[in-house]
């Protein structure tokens, strides 16, 4: 049986501020803004080219705003993606890679600024946070591993 990740729920403190950030600054496509009733509102957005959507709003999760860490947006050119987001006013780090050459570690542990030296697929990252502190990573993938 196939299982596909289709929705990620983000905890946010200010729904309109989050909507502006994700649609205007990041360029995510707005699919829905349903004000169901006082204290219950659903907003759904999708990153360009993604099959997985993001939902946030009022009354959707008990998680504290800003507690989601490690969401990944896959890009084919880390430097171009970083420049594009910075040009949209997003406070995004420069490209970096992990000192081990593997997946990035928590926080800034093992972080080496600059793309992976050989530009190995899966090896270069950049990072930004939404206005609440939910942490996102851009990850450069130019060639998928077998079976992916």
N, CA, C and O atoms as a GROMACS GRO file, in nm:
protein
  592
    1UNK      N    1   0.084  -0.117   0.000
    1UNK     CA    2   0.000   0.000   0.000
    1UNK      C    3   0.089   0.123   0.000
    1UNK      O    4   0.180   0.135   0.082
    2UNK      N    5   0.063   0.215  -0.093
    2UNK     CA    6   0.134   0.342  -0.095
    2UNK      C    7   0.086   0.430   0.019
    2UNK      O    8  -0.032   0.430   0.054
    3UNK      N    9   0.178   0.505   0.077
    3UNK     CA   10   0.145   0.607   0.176
    3UNK      C   11   0.217   0.734   0.133
    3UNK      O   12   0.339   0.734   0.115
    4UNK      N   13   0.142   0.839   0.116
    4UNK     CA   14   0.200   0.964   0.068
    4UNK      C   15   0.178   1.073   0.172
    4UNK      O   16   0.068   1.091   0.222
    5UNK      N   17   0.285   1.144   0.203
    5UNK     CA   18   0.272   1.259   0.291
    5UNK      C   19   0.208   1.371   0.212
    5UNK      O   20   0.263   1.417   0.112
    6UNK      N   21   0.091   1.416   0.255
    6UNK     CA   22   0.019   1.519   0.180
    6UNK      C   23   0.000   1.648   0.256
    6UNK      O   24  -0.017   1.753   0.194
    7UNK      N   25   0.003   1.644   0.390
    7UNK     CA   26  -0.024   1.764   0.468
    7UNK      C   27   0.068   1.767   0.590
    7UNK      O   28   0.088   1.665   0.657
    8UNK      N   29   0.122   1.883   0.617
    8UNK     CA   30   0.197   1.910   0.740
    8UNK      C   31   0.125   2.024   0.810
    8UNK      O   32   0.098   2.128   0.750
    9UNK      N   33   0.092   2.005   0.938
    9UNK     CA   34   0.024   2.108   1.015
    9UNK      C   35   0.128   2.187   1.093
    9UNK      O   36   0.208   2.129   1.166
   10UNK      N   37   0.126   2.319   1.078
   10UNK     CA   38   0.220   2.407   1.146
   10UNK      C   39   0.149   2.484   1.256
   10UNK      O   40   0.040   2.538   1.234
   11UNK      N   41   0.209   2.492   1.374
   11UNK     CA   42   0.153   2.576   1.479
   11UNK      C   43   0.201   2.720   1.461
   11UNK      O   44   0.321   2.746   1.457
   12UNK      N   45   0.107   2.813   1.450
   12UNK     CA   46   0.141   2.954   1.434
   12UNK      C   47   0.063   3.037   1.534
   12UNK      O   48  -0.043   2.996   1.581
   13UNK      N   49   0.116   3.154   1.568
   13UNK     CA   50   0.050   3.241   1.665
   13UNK      C   51  -0.040   3.346   1.599
   13UNK      O   52  -0.138   3.390   1.659
   14UNK      N   53  -0.006   3.387   1.478
   14UNK     CA   54  -0.082   3.491   1.408
   14UNK      C   55  -0.109   3.440   1.267
   14UNK      O   56  -0.020   3.438   1.182
   15UNK      N   57  -0.232   3.398   1.244
   15UNK     CA   58  -0.268   3.333   1.118
   15UNK      C   59  -0.247   3.424   0.998
   15UNK      O   60  -0.194   3.379   0.897
   16UNK      N   61  -0.287   3.549   1.007
   16UNK     CA   62  -0.272   3.639   0.893
   16UNK      C   63  -0.125   3.669   0.864
   16UNK      O   64  -0.086   3.679   0.748
   17UNK      N   65  -0.044   3.682   0.967
   17UNK     CA   66   0.100   3.704   0.947
   17UNK      C   67   0.162   3.581   0.880
   17UNK      O   68   0.243   3.595   0.789
   18UNK      N   69   0.124   3.462   0.924
   18UNK     CA   70   0.175   3.339   0.863
   18UNK      C   71   0.129   3.327   0.718
   18UNK      O   72   0.206   3.289   0.630
   19UNK      N   73   0.003   3.360   0.693
   19UNK     CA   74  -0.049   3.354   0.556
   19UNK      C   75   0.030   3.447   0.465
   19UNK      O   76   0.066   3.409   0.353
   20UNK      N   77   0.059   3.567   0.511
   20UNK     CA   78   0.137   3.662   0.433
   20UNK      C   79   0.278   3.610   0.408
   20UNK      O   80   0.328   3.619   0.296
   21UNK      N   81   0.342   3.554   0.511
   21UNK     CA   82   0.477   3.502   0.497
   21UNK      C   83   0.480   3.389   0.394
   21UNK      O   84   0.563   3.391   0.302
   22UNK      N   85   0.393   3.292   0.407
   22UNK     CA   86   0.398   3.176   0.319
   22UNK      C   87   0.353   3.206   0.176
   22UNK      O   88   0.407   3.148   0.082
   23UNK      N   89   0.258   3.296   0.159
   23UNK     CA   90   0.211   3.325   0.023
   23UNK      C   91   0.293   3.436  -0.043
   23UNK      O   92   0.339   3.420  -0.156
   24UNK      N   93   0.311   3.547   0.025
   24UNK     CA   94   0.379   3.661  -0.036
   24UNK      C   95   0.531   3.643  -0.036
   24UNK      O   96   0.595   3.656  -0.140
   25UNK      N   97   0.588   3.612   0.080
   25UNK     CA   98   0.734   3.604   0.087
   25UNK      C   99   0.790   3.476   0.028
   25UNK      O  100   0.890   3.479  -0.044
   26UNK      N  101   0.727   3.362   0.056
   26UNK     CA  102   0.780   3.236   0.004
   26UNK      C  103   0.722   3.200  -0.133
   26UNK      O  104   0.781   3.120  -0.205
   27UNK      N  105   0.609   3.258  -0.168
   27UNK     CA  106   0.550   3.226  -0.297
   27UNK      C  107   0.472   3.096  -0.300
   27UNK      O  108   0.449   3.040  -0.408
   28UNK      N  109   0.430   3.046  -0.182
   28UNK     CA  110   0.348   2.926  -0.178
   28UNK      C  111   0.210   2.959  -0.235
   28UNK      O  112   0.162   3.071  -0.219
   29UNK      N  113   0.148   2.862  -0.299
   29UNK     CA  114   0.016   2.879  -0.359
   29UNK      C  115  -0.092   2.864  -0.251
   29UNK      O  116  -0.091   2.766  -0.176
   30UNK      N  117  -0.182   2.959  -0.244
   30UNK     CA  118  -0.293   2.954  -0.149
   30UNK      C  119  -0.405   2.869  -0.208
   30UNK      O  120  -0.454   2.898  -0.317
   31UNK      N  121  -0.445   2.764  -0.136
   31UNK     CA  122  -0.553   2.677  -0.181
   31UNK      C  123  -0.683   2.706  -0.107
   31UNK      O  124  -0.791   2.698  -0.165
   32UNK      N  125  -0.672   2.738   0.020
   32UNK     CA  126  -0.793   2.753   0.100
   32UNK      C  127  -0.769   2.848   0.215
   32UNK      O  128  -0.660   2.855   0.272
   33UNK      N  129  -0.872   2.921   0.249
   33UNK     CA  130  -0.877   3.003   0.370
   33UNK      C  131  -1.021   2.993   0.419
   33UNK      O  132  -1.109   3.069   0.377
   34UNK      N  133  -1.043   2.899   0.509
   34UNK     CA  134  -1.177   2.871   0.559
   34UNK      C  135  -1.193   2.919   0.702
   34UNK      O  136  -1.144   2.854   0.795
   35UNK      N  137  -1.260   3.033   0.722
   35UNK     CA  138  -1.294   3.075   0.859
   35UNK      C  139  -1.422   3.001   0.901
   35UNK      O  140  -1.533   3.048   0.875
   36UNK      N  141  -1.406   2.886   0.964
   36UNK     CA  142  -1.518   2.798   0.998
   36UNK      C  143  -1.607   2.861   1.106
   36UNK      O  144  -1.728   2.872   1.090
   37UNK      N  145  -1.543   2.902   1.215
   37UNK     CA  146  -1.614   2.969   1.324
   37UNK      C  147  -1.509   3.039   1.410
   37UNK      O  148  -1.389   3.018   1.388
   38UNK      N  149  -1.550   3.119   1.504
   38UNK     CA  150  -1.456   3.189   1.591
   38UNK      C  151  -1.364   3.087   1.659
   38UNK      O  152  -1.411   2.996   1.726
   39UNK      N  153  -1.233   3.104   1.641
   39UNK     CA  154  -1.136   3.013   1.702
   39UNK      C  155  -1.105   2.890   1.617
   39UNK      O  156  -1.029   2.803   1.660
   40UNK      N  157  -1.162   2.882   1.497
   40UNK     CA  158  -1.136   2.768   1.410
   40UNK      C  159  -1.129   2.816   1.266
   40UNK      O  160  -1.231   2.845   1.203
   41UNK      N  161  -1.005   2.824   1.214
   41UNK     CA  162  -0.979   2.872   1.077
   41UNK      C  163  -0.872   2.783   1.015
   41UNK      O  164  -0.775   2.748   1.081
   42UNK      N  165  -0.891   2.748   0.889
   42UNK     CA  166  -0.799   2.659   0.819
   42UNK      C  167  -0.744   2.731   0.697
   42UNK      O  168  -0.819   2.781   0.613
   43UNK      N  169  -0.612   2.735   0.687
   43UNK     CA  170  -0.545   2.788   0.568
   43UNK      C  171  -0.456   2.678   0.513
   43UNK      O  172  -0.380   2.615   0.588
   44UNK      N  173  -0.464   2.655   0.382
   44UNK     CA  174  -0.382   2.554   0.318
   44UNK      C  175  -0.302   2.620   0.206
   44UNK      O  176  -0.357   2.689   0.121
   45UNK      N  177  -0.170   2.597   0.208
   45UNK     CA  178  -0.078   2.649   0.107
   45UNK      C  179   0.012   2.535   0.059
   45UNK      O  180   0.032   2.436   0.130
   46UNK      N  181   0.066   2.552  -0.062
   46UNK     CA  182   0.154   2.449  -0.116
   46UNK      C  183   0.278   2.514  -0.176
   46UNK      O  184   0.267   2.610  -0.253
   47UNK      N  185   0.397   2.462  -0.142
   47UNK     CA  186   0.520   2.513  -0.204
   47UNK      C  187   0.518   2.487  -0.355
   47UNK      O  188   0.459   2.388  -0.399
   48UNK      N  189   0.579   2.574  -0.435
   48UNK     CA  190   0.583   2.553  -0.579
   48UNK      C  191   0.643   2.415  -0.613
   48UNK      O  192   0.750   2.380  -0.564
   49UNK      N  193   0.573   2.339  -0.695
   49UNK     CA  194   0.622   2.209  -0.739
   49UNK      C  195   0.602   2.095  -0.641
   49UNK      O  196   0.642   1.982  -0.670
   50UNK      N  197   0.541   2.121  -0.526
   50UNK     CA  198   0.526   2.017  -0.424
   50UNK      C  199   0.388   1.950  -0.431
   50UNK      O  200   0.290   2.012  -0.470
   51UNK      N  201   0.385   1.824  -0.393
   51UNK     CA  202   0.258   1.752  -0.381
   51UNK      C  203   0.208   1.756  -0.237
   51UNK      O  204   0.096   1.714  -0.208
   52UNK      N  205   0.292   1.805  -0.146
   52UNK     CA  206   0.256   1.812  -0.004
   52UNK      C  207   0.220   1.956   0.033
   52UNK      O  208   0.291   2.050  -0.002
   53UNK      N  209   0.109   1.973   0.102
   53UNK     CA  210   0.062   2.105   0.143
   53UNK      C  211   0.092   2.131   0.290
   53UNK      O  212   0.120   2.040   0.367
   54UNK      N  213   0.084   2.258   0.326
   54UNK     CA  214   0.102   2.304   0.462
   54UNK      C  215  -0.032   2.359   0.508
   54UNK      O  216  -0.098   2.434   0.435
   55UNK      N  217  -0.074   2.321   0.628
   55UNK     CA  218  -0.197   2.375   0.684
   55UNK      C  219  -0.163   2.442   0.816
   55UNK      O  220  -0.088   2.389   0.898
   56UNK      N  221  -0.219   2.561   0.836
   56UNK     CA  222  -0.208   2.631   0.963
   56UNK      C  223  -0.336   2.708   0.983
   56UNK      O  224  -0.417   2.722   0.892
   57UNK      N  225  -0.354   2.759   1.100
   57UNK     CA  226  -0.474   2.835   1.129
   57UNK      C  227  -0.500   2.844   1.278
   57UNK      O  228  -0.407   2.840   1.358
   58UNK      N  229  -0.626   2.857   1.312
   58UNK     CA  230  -0.668   2.860   1.453
   58UNK      C  231  -0.738   2.729   1.486
   58UNK      O  232  -0.817   2.678   1.407
   59UNK      N  233  -0.707   2.676   1.603
   59UNK     CA  234  -0.777   2.557   1.651
   59UNK      C  235  -0.739   2.429   1.581
   59UNK      O  236  -0.818   2.335   1.580
   60UNK      N  237  -0.619   2.421   1.523
   60UNK     CA  238  -0.578   2.302   1.449
   60UNK      C  239  -0.481   2.212   1.523
   60UNK      O  240  -0.475   2.093   1.495
   61UNK      N  241  -0.407   2.266   1.615
   61UNK     CA  242  -0.307   2.188   1.686
   61UNK      C  243  -0.285   2.247   1.825
   61UNK      O  244  -0.300   2.367   1.846
   62UNK      N  245  -0.248   2.161   1.918
   62UNK     CA  246  -0.213   2.207   2.052
   62UNK      C  247  -0.063   2.238   2.064
   62UNK      O  248  -0.018   2.285   2.168
   63UNK      N  249   0.013   2.212   1.959
   63UNK     CA  250   0.157   2.238   1.961
   63UNK      C  251   0.181   2.388   1.974
   63UNK      O  252   0.104   2.470   1.922
   64UNK      N  253   0.288   2.422   2.042
   64UNK     CA  254   0.326   2.562   2.059
   64UNK      C  255   0.379   2.618   1.928
   64UNK      O  256   0.455   2.551   1.858
   65UNK      N  257   0.342   2.741   1.893
   65UNK     CA  258   0.396   2.804   1.772
   65UNK      C  259   0.549   2.803   1.774
   65UNK      O  260   0.612   2.830   1.877
   66UNK      N  261   0.606   2.772   1.660
   66UNK     CA  262   0.752   2.773   1.647
   66UNK      C  263   0.820   2.644   1.688
   66UNK      O  264   0.943   2.640   1.690
   67UNK      N  265   0.747   2.540   1.720
   67UNK     CA  266   0.809   2.417   1.770
   67UNK      C  267   0.839   2.314   1.660
   67UNK      O  268   0.903   2.213   1.688
   68UNK      N  269   0.794   2.339   1.537
   68UNK     CA  270   0.823   2.244   1.429
   68UNK      C  271   0.962   2.277   1.375
   68UNK      O  272   0.990   2.391   1.336
   69UNK      N  273   1.048   2.178   1.373
   69UNK     CA  274   1.186   2.196   1.329
   69UNK      C  275   1.221   2.089   1.226
   69UNK      O  276   1.179   1.975   1.238
   70UNK      N  277   1.298   2.126   1.125
   70UNK     CA  278   1.350   2.027   1.032
   70UNK      C  279   1.263   1.998   0.912
   70UNK      O  280   1.278   1.892   0.850
   71UNK      N  281   1.173   2.087   0.876
   71UNK     CA  282   1.099   2.068   0.752
   71UNK      C  283   1.194   2.096   0.636
   71UNK      O  284   1.275   2.188   0.643
   72UNK      N  285   1.184   2.016   0.530
   72UNK     CA  286   1.277   2.030   0.418
   72UNK      C  287   1.203   2.061   0.288
   72UNK      O  288   1.102   1.998   0.255
   73UNK      N  289   1.256   2.157   0.218
   73UNK     CA  290   1.212   2.190   0.082
   73UNK      C  291   1.328   2.151  -0.010
   73UNK      O  292   1.440   2.198   0.007
   74UNK      N  293   1.300   2.066  -0.106
   74UNK     CA  294   1.405   2.016  -0.194
   74UNK      C  295   1.418   2.108  -0.315
   74UNK      O  296   1.319   2.144  -0.378
   75UNK      N  297   1.543   2.144  -0.345
   75UNK     CA  298   1.572   2.233  -0.458
   75UNK      C  299   1.682   2.173  -0.543
   75UNK      O  300   1.760   2.089  -0.496
   76UNK      N  301   1.689   2.216  -0.669
   76UNK     CA  302   1.792   2.162  -0.758
   76UNK      C  303   1.919   2.247  -0.758
   76UNK      O  304   2.024   2.202  -0.803
   77UNK      N  305   1.910   2.371  -0.707
   77UNK     CA  306   2.026   2.460  -0.700
   77UNK      C  307   2.018   2.539  -0.571
   77UNK      O  308   1.939   2.633  -0.561
   78UNK      N  309   2.098   2.502  -0.472
   78UNK     CA  310   2.091   2.562  -0.339
   78UNK      C  311   2.125   2.710  -0.343
   78UNK      O  312   2.062   2.790  -0.273
   79UNK      N  313   2.224   2.749  -0.421
   79UNK     CA  314   2.264   2.889  -0.426
   79UNK      C  315   2.155   2.975  -0.489
   79UNK      O  316   2.125   3.084  -0.440
   80UNK      N  317   2.096   2.928  -0.597
   80UNK     CA  318   1.989   3.003  -0.663
   80UNK      C  319   1.867   3.013  -0.572
   80UNK      O  320   1.806   3.119  -0.562
   81UNK      N  321   1.832   2.904  -0.505
   81UNK     CA  322   1.716   2.905  -0.414
   81UNK      C  323   1.739   3.001  -0.299
   81UNK      O  324   1.649   3.075  -0.261
   82UNK      N  325   1.859   3.001  -0.242
   82UNK     CA  326   1.892   3.091  -0.132
   82UNK      C  327   1.882   3.236  -0.178
   82UNK      O  328   1.826   3.319  -0.107
   83UNK      N  329   1.935   3.266  -0.294
   83UNK     CA  330   1.930   3.402  -0.347
   83UNK      C  331   1.786   3.446  -0.373
   83UNK      O  332   1.748   3.560  -0.346
   84UNK      N  333   1.705   3.355  -0.427
   84UNK     CA  334   1.565   3.388  -0.456
   84UNK      C  335   1.488   3.420  -0.328
   84UNK      O  336   1.414   3.518  -0.323
   85UNK      N  337   1.506   3.338  -0.225
   85UNK     CA  338   1.437   3.365  -0.098
   85UNK      C  339   1.487   3.495  -0.034
   85UNK      O  340   1.408   3.574   0.015
   86UNK      N  341   1.618   3.516  -0.036
   86UNK     CA  342   1.672   3.640   0.020
   86UNK      C  343   1.616   3.760  -0.056
   86UNK      O  344   1.586   3.863   0.005
   87UNK      N  345   1.601   3.747  -0.187
   87UNK     CA  346   1.545   3.853  -0.268
   87UNK      C  347   1.398   3.881  -0.236
   87UNK      O  348   1.348   3.990  -0.266
   88UNK      N  349   1.331   3.785  -0.177
   88UNK     CA  350   1.191   3.801  -0.135
   88UNK      C  351   1.182   3.853   0.009
   88UNK      O  352   1.073   3.866   0.064
   89UNK      N  353   1.298   3.882   0.068
   89UNK     CA  354   1.299   3.935   0.204
   89UNK      C  355   1.301   3.831   0.313
   89UNK      O  356   1.280   3.863   0.430
   90UNK      N  357   1.328   3.706   0.277
   90UNK     CA  358   1.336   3.598   0.376
   90UNK      C  359   1.476   3.597   0.436
   90UNK      O  360   1.574   3.604   0.362
   91UNK      N  361   1.486   3.588   0.567
   91UNK     CA  362   1.614   3.581   0.637
   91UNK      C  363   1.663   3.436   0.629
   91UNK      O  364   1.635   3.355   0.718
   92UNK      N  365   1.737   3.405   0.524
   92UNK     CA  366   1.783   3.269   0.497
   92UNK      C  367   1.934   3.265   0.509
   92UNK      O  368   2.003   3.358   0.468
   93UNK      N  369   1.987   3.156   0.565
   93UNK     CA  370   2.132   3.141   0.577
   93UNK      C  371   2.191   3.122   0.439
   93UNK      O  372   2.121   3.091   0.343
   94UNK      N  373   2.322   3.141   0.432
   94UNK     CA  374   2.391   3.102   0.310
   94UNK      C  375   2.398   2.951   0.304
   94UNK      O  376   2.373   2.883   0.404
   95UNK      N  377   2.432   2.897   0.189
   95UNK     CA  378   2.444   2.752   0.178
   95UNK      C  379   2.548   2.699   0.276
   95UNK      O  380   2.649   2.764   0.306
   96UNK      N  381   2.522   2.578   0.327
   96UNK     CA  382   2.616   2.512   0.417
   96UNK      C  383   2.609   2.362   0.395
   96UNK      O  384   2.517   2.311   0.331
   97UNK      N  385   2.708   2.293   0.449
   97UNK     CA  386   2.708   2.146   0.447
   97UNK      C  387   2.754   2.099   0.584
   97UNK      O  388   2.807   2.178   0.663
   98UNK      N  389   2.735   1.972   0.612
   98UNK     CA  390   2.777   1.917   0.740
   98UNK      C  391   2.922   1.872   0.731
   98UNK      O  392   2.965   1.820   0.628
   99UNK      N  393   2.997   1.891   0.837
   99UNK     CA  394   3.139   1.853   0.840
   99UNK      C  395   3.159   1.705   0.810
   99UNK      O  396   3.264   1.666   0.759
  100UNK      N  397   3.060   1.623   0.843
  100UNK     CA  398   3.072   1.479   0.817
  100UNK      C  399   3.041   1.444   0.672
  100UNK      O  400   3.071   1.334   0.627
  101UNK      N  401   2.981   1.538   0.599
  101UNK     CA  402   2.940   1.512   0.462
  101UNK      C  403   2.804   1.446   0.453
  101UNK      O  404   2.753   1.422   0.344
  102UNK      N  405   2.744   1.419   0.570
  102UNK     CA  406   2.613   1.354   0.573
  102UNK      C  407   2.505   1.460   0.596
  102UNK      O  408   2.526   1.579   0.571
  103UNK      N  409   2.391   1.416   0.642
  103UNK     CA  410   2.276   1.502   0.672
  103UNK      C  411   2.314   1.600   0.782
  103UNK      O  412   2.395   1.568   0.869
  104UNK      N  413   2.258   1.721   0.779
  104UNK     CA  414   2.291   1.822   0.880
  104UNK      C  415   2.253   1.774   1.020
  104UNK      O  416   2.160   1.695   1.037
  105UNK      N  417   2.324   1.822   1.118
  105UNK     CA  418   2.298   1.788   1.258
  105UNK      C  419   2.206   1.894   1.320
  105UNK      O  420   2.175   1.995   1.257
  106UNK      N  421   2.164   1.869   1.443
  106UNK     CA  422   2.076   1.963   1.514
  106UNK      C  423   2.146   2.096   1.535
  106UNK      O  424   2.268   2.102   1.552
  107UNK      N  425   2.067   2.203   1.534
  107UNK     CA  426   2.124   2.336   1.554
  107UNK      C  427   2.228   2.366   1.449
  107UNK      O  428   2.207   2.344   1.330
  108UNK      N  429   2.340   2.417   1.494
  108UNK     CA  430   2.449   2.450   1.401
  108UNK      C  431   2.570   2.359   1.420
  108UNK      O  432   2.678   2.387   1.369
  109UNK      N  433   2.552   2.250   1.494
  109UNK     CA  434   2.659   2.155   1.518
  109UNK      C  435   2.712   2.100   1.385
  109UNK      O  436   2.633   2.054   1.301
  110UNK      N  437   2.842   2.104   1.365
  110UNK     CA  438   2.904   2.048   1.246
  110UNK      C  439   2.882   2.127   1.118
  110UNK      O  440   2.917   2.081   1.010
  111UNK      N  441   2.823   2.245   1.130
  111UNK     CA  442   2.790   2.324   1.011
  111UNK      C  443   2.915   2.390   0.954
  111UNK      O  444   2.991   2.454   1.026
  112UNK      N  445   2.935   2.372   0.823
  112UNK     CA  446   3.044   2.435   0.751
  112UNK      C  447   2.980   2.521   0.642
  112UNK      O  448   2.904   2.471   0.559
  113UNK      N  449   3.011   2.649   0.643
  113UNK     CA  450   2.950   2.738   0.545
  113UNK      C  451   3.002   2.705   0.404
  113UNK      O  452   3.117   2.668   0.385
  114UNK      N  453   2.914   2.721   0.309
  114UNK     CA  454   2.942   2.690   0.169
  114UNK      C  455   2.877   2.559   0.131
  114UNK      O  456   2.857   2.472   0.216
  115UNK      N  457   2.844   2.543   0.003
  115UNK     CA  458   2.786   2.418  -0.042
  115UNK      C  459   2.882   2.301  -0.021
  115UNK      O  460   3.001   2.323   0.002
  116UNK      N  461   2.832   2.181  -0.028
  116UNK     CA  462   2.916   2.062  -0.018
  116UNK      C  463   3.030   2.076  -0.119
  116UNK      O  464   3.005   2.114  -0.233
  117UNK      N  465   3.154   2.048  -0.079
  117UNK     CA  466   3.269   2.073  -0.166
  117UNK      C  467   3.259   2.007  -0.305
  117UNK      O  468   3.304   2.065  -0.404
  118UNK      N  469   3.201   1.889  -0.312
  118UNK     CA  470   3.185   1.822  -0.442
  118UNK      C  471   3.044   1.843  -0.498
  118UNK      O  472   3.007   1.784  -0.599
  119UNK      N  473   2.966   1.928  -0.431
  119UNK     CA  474   2.825   1.952  -0.467
  119UNK      C  475   2.750   1.819  -0.475
  119UNK      O  476   2.665   1.799  -0.562
  120UNK      N  477   2.784   1.729  -0.383
  120UNK     CA  478   2.717   1.599  -0.378
  120UNK      C  479   2.567   1.619  -0.356
  120UNK      O  480   2.525   1.699  -0.273
  121UNK      N  481   2.490   1.546  -0.431
  121UNK     CA  482   2.345   1.549  -0.414
  121UNK      C  483   2.313   1.512  -0.270
  121UNK      O  484   2.375   1.421  -0.214
  122UNK      N  485   2.217   1.579  -0.210
  122UNK     CA  486   2.173   1.562  -0.071
  122UNK      C  487   2.267   1.630   0.029
  122UNK      O  488   2.240   1.626   0.149
  123UNK      N  489   2.376   1.692  -0.016
  123UNK     CA  490   2.478   1.739   0.077
  123UNK      C  491   2.481   1.886   0.110
  123UNK      O  492   2.557   1.927   0.198
  124UNK      N  493   2.402   1.969   0.042
  124UNK     CA  494   2.405   2.114   0.066
  124UNK      C  495   2.270   2.162   0.117
  124UNK      O  496   2.165   2.116   0.073
  125UNK      N  497   2.276   2.256   0.211
  125UNK     CA  498   2.157   2.305   0.279
  125UNK      C  499   2.161   2.457   0.294
  125UNK      O  500   2.266   2.519   0.280
  126UNK      N  501   2.045   2.514   0.322
  126UNK     CA  502   2.031   2.651   0.370
  126UNK      C  503   1.912   2.645   0.465
  126UNK      O  504   1.834   2.550   0.460
  127UNK      N  505   1.897   2.745   0.550
  127UNK     CA  506   1.793   2.737   0.652
  127UNK      C  507   1.726   2.872   0.672
  127UNK      O  508   1.788   2.977   0.656
  128UNK      N  509   1.597   2.867   0.709
  128UNK     CA  510   1.523   2.987   0.745
  128UNK      C  511   1.412   2.947   0.840
  128UNK      O  512   1.381   2.829   0.856
  129UNK      N  513   1.353   3.045   0.904
  129UNK     CA  514   1.241   3.021   0.995
  129UNK      C  515   1.124   3.110   0.955
  129UNK      O  516   1.142   3.217   0.898
  130UNK      N  517   1.003   3.062   0.985
  130UNK     CA  518   0.886   3.147   0.965
  130UNK      C  519   0.878   3.246   1.080
  130UNK      O  520   0.960   3.239   1.172
  131UNK      N  521   0.782   3.338   1.079
  131UNK     CA  522   0.776   3.440   1.184
  131UNK      C  523   0.761   3.384   1.326
  131UNK      O  524   0.794   3.454   1.422
  132UNK      N  525   0.713   3.262   1.342
  132UNK     CA  526   0.700   3.201   1.474
  132UNK      C  527   0.823   3.121   1.515
  132UNK      O  528   0.836   3.084   1.632
  133UNK      N  529   0.913   3.095   1.422
  133UNK     CA  530   1.032   3.016   1.453
  133UNK      C  531   1.026   2.872   1.406
  133UNK      O  532   1.117   2.795   1.436
  134UNK      N  533   0.921   2.832   1.334
  134UNK     CA  534   0.921   2.699   1.273
  134UNK      C  535   1.036   2.696   1.174
  134UNK      O  536   1.045   2.782   1.087
  135UNK      N  537   1.126   2.596   1.187
  135UNK     CA  538   1.252   2.593   1.114
  135UNK      C  539   1.244   2.508   0.988
  135UNK      O  540   1.207   2.391   0.993
  136UNK      N  541   1.278   2.569   0.877
  136UNK     CA  542   1.280   2.504   0.746
  136UNK      C  543   1.424   2.491   0.696
  136UNK      O  544   1.510   2.570   0.732
  137UNK      N  545   1.447   2.390   0.613
  137UNK     CA  546   1.576   2.372   0.546
  137UNK      C  547   1.550   2.356   0.397
  137UNK      O  548   1.456   2.290   0.355
  138UNK      N  549   1.635   2.419   0.318
  138UNK     CA  550   1.644   2.389   0.176
  138UNK      C  551   1.750   2.281   0.165
  138UNK      O  552   1.854   2.290   0.229
  139UNK      N  553   1.727   2.180   0.084
  139UNK     CA  554   1.826   2.076   0.061
  139UNK      C  555   1.841   2.057  -0.089
  139UNK      O  556   1.743   2.039  -0.161
  140UNK      N  557   1.966   2.063  -0.134
  140UNK     CA  558   1.993   2.048  -0.277
  140UNK      C  559   1.999   1.899  -0.313
  140UNK      O  560   2.081   1.824  -0.259
  141UNK      N  561   1.912   1.859  -0.404
  141UNK     CA  562   1.916   1.723  -0.458
  141UNK      C  563   1.919   1.735  -0.609
  141UNK      O  564   1.826   1.786  -0.672
  142UNK      N  565   2.030   1.688  -0.667
  142UNK     CA  566   2.045   1.695  -0.812
  142UNK      C  567   2.032   1.558  -0.876
  142UNK      O  568   2.000   1.547  -0.995
  143UNK      N  569   2.056   1.455  -0.799
  143UNK     CA  570   2.042   1.318  -0.848
  143UNK      C  571   1.991   1.232  -0.733
  143UNK      O  572   2.053   1.226  -0.626
  144UNK      N  573   1.879   1.166  -0.754
  144UNK     CA  574   1.819   1.083  -0.650
  144UNK      C  575   1.893   0.953  -0.632
  144UNK      O  576   1.945   0.895  -0.727
  145UNK      N  577   1.896   0.907  -0.509
  145UNK     CA  578   1.953   0.776  -0.480
  145UNK      C  579   1.865   0.668  -0.541
  145UNK      O  580   1.746   0.691  -0.562
  146UNK      N  581   1.920   0.551  -0.571
  146UNK     CA  582   1.839   0.443  -0.630
  146UNK      C  583   1.716   0.413  -0.542
  146UNK      O  584   1.725   0.410  -0.420
  147UNK      N  585   1.605   0.391  -0.608
  147UNK     CA  586   1.483   0.360  -0.536
  147UNK      C  587   1.404   0.481  -0.491
  147UNK      O  588   1.295   0.467  -0.436
  148UNK      N  589   1.458   0.599  -0.513
  148UNK     CA  590   1.390   0.722  -0.472
  148UNK      C  591   1.326   0.782  -0.593
  148UNK      O  592   1.262   0.887  -0.583
   0.00000   0.00000   0.00000
